[in-house]
């Protein structure tokens, strides 16, 4: 059985990563940390981390899963990585990040994703068999 290639994910990966990392570089080097650039930082950090995590999530699924999940699952899981990183950066502004916060937030997001995956699998319907 031939597994799907990474080709459909290539453009979104490059777009998210390039826009995110180049935007972060320009934002950090050319602006002052006022209100709008701070929110732009979190947005661009989410894009950059999601674009960087997308191929990693894909290859983890390709290596360890029996069958590759739909593209929406891989995209959603890479967005979780981006949201996790941006949330940790936001919490660092208030100096409330410690090891228990890092682990607790990660476990919470893993639990949410697990519940979503269980719900998706419970709604599975068998493929229709053609009657000859």
N, C-alpha and C positions, 0 to 999 in steps of 0.2 A: 504494500500500500504506500503510495507516494504522499508525503506530507506537503502541505502548502508552503510556498516560498515566502520570503520576507518582502517581496516586491510591492505588495499593496500597502505596506507600512512605511516604505522608504520615503515617500514625499511628506507624509505627516510628521515623521521623525525629524527629517531635515528642516522642515518649516518651523516646527515648535522649537527645536534646539537652537537653530540659527537666530530666529527672532528673539528668543529668550536670552541667550547668552550675549549676543551683540547688544541688545537693548539694555541688559544689565550693565554691561561695560560702559556704554554711553551714558546711562543714567548715573552711575557712580562717579564717573570722571567729569561730567559736565554740569551737574546740578547740585543744588544745596538740599539738605534733607528737610524740606518743608512738607506740607500736608500732601499735595498732589504727587510729588516724586516718591513719597513713602508708599502710597497706595500703588503707584506704578511699579515700585520695587517688588511688592508682593505678587502683583499680577505677572510680571516678567519672571520672577523666581519660579512661580508655578509653571509657566510655559517652559522654561529652561529645564527644570527638573523632570517634568513630564516627558519632554522630548528626549532627554537623556535616558530615562527609565524605560521608554517604550521598547527598544530593541532588547533590553535586558529581560523584561517581562516576557516578551515573545520567545526568547531562547530558553528561558526557564520552563515555559509551557511546552515548548517543542521537545525539550530534553526529558522532562519528568512526567508529563501528562500522557495518558493513553491515547487521547485524541485532542487535537488543537481546539480550544474553545472558540466561539465566535469573535469576530473583530471587536465587537462592543465590549466584551469582557476584558480583552487585553488593553484596550484604550482606557476603560474605566480604572483598571488596576494601575496603569501608569499615571493617571490623573490623581489617584490616591497618593502616590509617591510625591507628586508635585504639591498637592495640598498639605501633606504632612510636613514637607520641608518649609513651605511658606508659613505654616502655623507655628513651627518651632522658631522661625526667624521673628515672627510677630511676638511670641511669648518672650523671646530674648530681650526685646525692648523694655519689658517690665521686669526683667531680671528674675523671672519665675521658672526658668528652665533648670531642672536638675535631672538626675538619672531616673527617678521614679516618674517624672512627667514625661520624659522621652519614652520610656517603656510602656507606661500606661496609655499614652496616646497611640502608640503603635499597636498595642494589643486591642484597643478599642476599634481602630480602623480595620484591623484584621478580623475582628468579630463581626463588624458590620458587613464587610465583604463576604465573609463566610455565610452569613444569614441570607444575603442577596443571592449567592450561588446556590444555596439549598433551595430557595424559593424558585429560582429559574429551573433547576433540575426537577422539581416536583411538578412543574407544568409541562413536562416533556410529553409528547404524544408519539406513538410509534409510527414509522413511515407506512404509507398505504401500499398494499400489495395489489398489483394488477391481477384481475381475474380474467383468465383466458377462456 
